[in-house]
Amino acid sequence: MDIDRTELAARLDDVVVGLRQVTASRSDLSLTAAATLATLQRSGPARLTELAVAEGISQPSMTALIARLAGQGLVDRAADPTDGRAVVLSLTGAGADLLARRSAQRAARLADPLAHLDDDDVARIADALPALTRLAGVLQH
């Protein structure tokens, strides 16, 4: 099958943006804050500089974000056991709970629309999930 990957990328981007608009929670966390918490959940404890690079923001911006997240009890700070001058950040139980609630809310926002699709469309979406998951993994690295 001859597929124009550039056109596919543009169409996929449209879908991703549309899904993000429908599932986004506009009340509790910024997208960068949620992504930072998710990175800590997925990758484990990290230094502030590592998080800034991972999220594509400056170190001063990440410092301010971490101060807010720590103040909300979502992130813990601890001395780096390999370098006492550095701080290691980790997700707290409250941070993990918040991410779980947000995930459940996004899934709930999608469940009703999925119920209105015919079985063939639902099957195609289900069949595409492994490839989309691999694509997300490539994008994260």
N, C-alpha and C positions, 0 to 999 in steps of 0.2 A: 504494500500500500504506500502510495506516494503522498506524504503529508508535509505541508508547508509549516515547518516548526515555528517560524516567526509569527505566522498567522495564528497558529495554535497558542503560542505564548500570549499574544494580545487577547485572544478570546478567553483564555484561562485567567488572565489578569482581570478582565471585566467581571468574571464570575467571582473571583476572590474578593474584589472590592465590593461587589454587591452583597455577598454573604457577610462580609465584615460589617457593612452598614446595618444589616438586619440583626446581626447577633451581638453587636457592640453594646457594652454597658457604659452608659455615659455618666454614671454617678460616683463610682468609688475610686477608680484608678485611671491614670493616663495609660496610653498604649505602651509607652516606654517603661513605666513602673510595672505594669503587668508582665511585660516581656522580661524585665530584669528578675522578677520573682520566679517566672517560669524557667529562666536560665539557671537560677540557683537550685530549683527543684530538679531539673533535668541533669545538671552537671555536678551538683554538690557545691560545697563551700568554695569560695573564690576570693581573690584579692580585688580591691576596688578597681585597680588599673585593668585587670582582666575583664571585669564586667563592662567597663567603659568601652574597651575595644570590641567586645562581643556585641554590645548594643549600638555601637557606632556613634557614641556621644563623647564629649570632652570629659576629662577627668574632673574639672570643677563642677560640671553639670551632674555627673554621677555622684560626686561628694554630696551635693545638695539633695539629690534624690534619695540617696541612702540615709541621710540624716532624717528626712521625712518618713521613710519606710521604717527606720529603727524607732522613731518617735511614735509610730502607730503600732509598734510591737510586731511588725511583720518580718523584720530582719534582725539577727543578732550579730554583734561584733565581738571578736575574740582575737587575742594576740596570736600571730602566726607562730606555730611551734618551731619552725625552721629559721625564723627571722623576727626577733622580738620587736623590731622597729615597725614591722608591717602588721596590718589588720586583716583578718580573714572574716568574710561575711557569709552567713548561712541563713537559710529560710527557717523561720520559727514555725511552731505548730499552728499559730494563728495565720501565718502567711500561707501555709499549705491548705488550711481550711478555706481561706478566702479564694484561693485558686480553684479548689474543688467546687465551691459554690458558684463561681463564675462559669466554670465549665458546664455544670449542670444547668445553669440558666441559659447558656448558649444552645445546648442540646435541646432544651425545652422549646426554645424559639424556632428550632428547625423541625421538631417532631410533627407539629400540626401541618405545616406545608408539605412535608414528606407524605403524610397520610392522604393528602389530596392528589398525589401523583398516581399514575397507573402502575401496576406491578412491573411492567417492562422497564419503565423509567427508573424505578427503585432498584431493580436488579442491575441495570447499567451503572447506576451510581455506586452500588455495592461492589461491582466488578472493578470499577476504576479506583477504589480506595487504596489497594496495595500499591499501585503505580504512583498515586498522589502522595502516599506516605513516603515512598522512596524519593520522590522529587523534593519533598519537604526536608528530608534528611540531607540530600545533596546541598540544598540551599543553606542549611544550618552550618555546614562545614565549608 
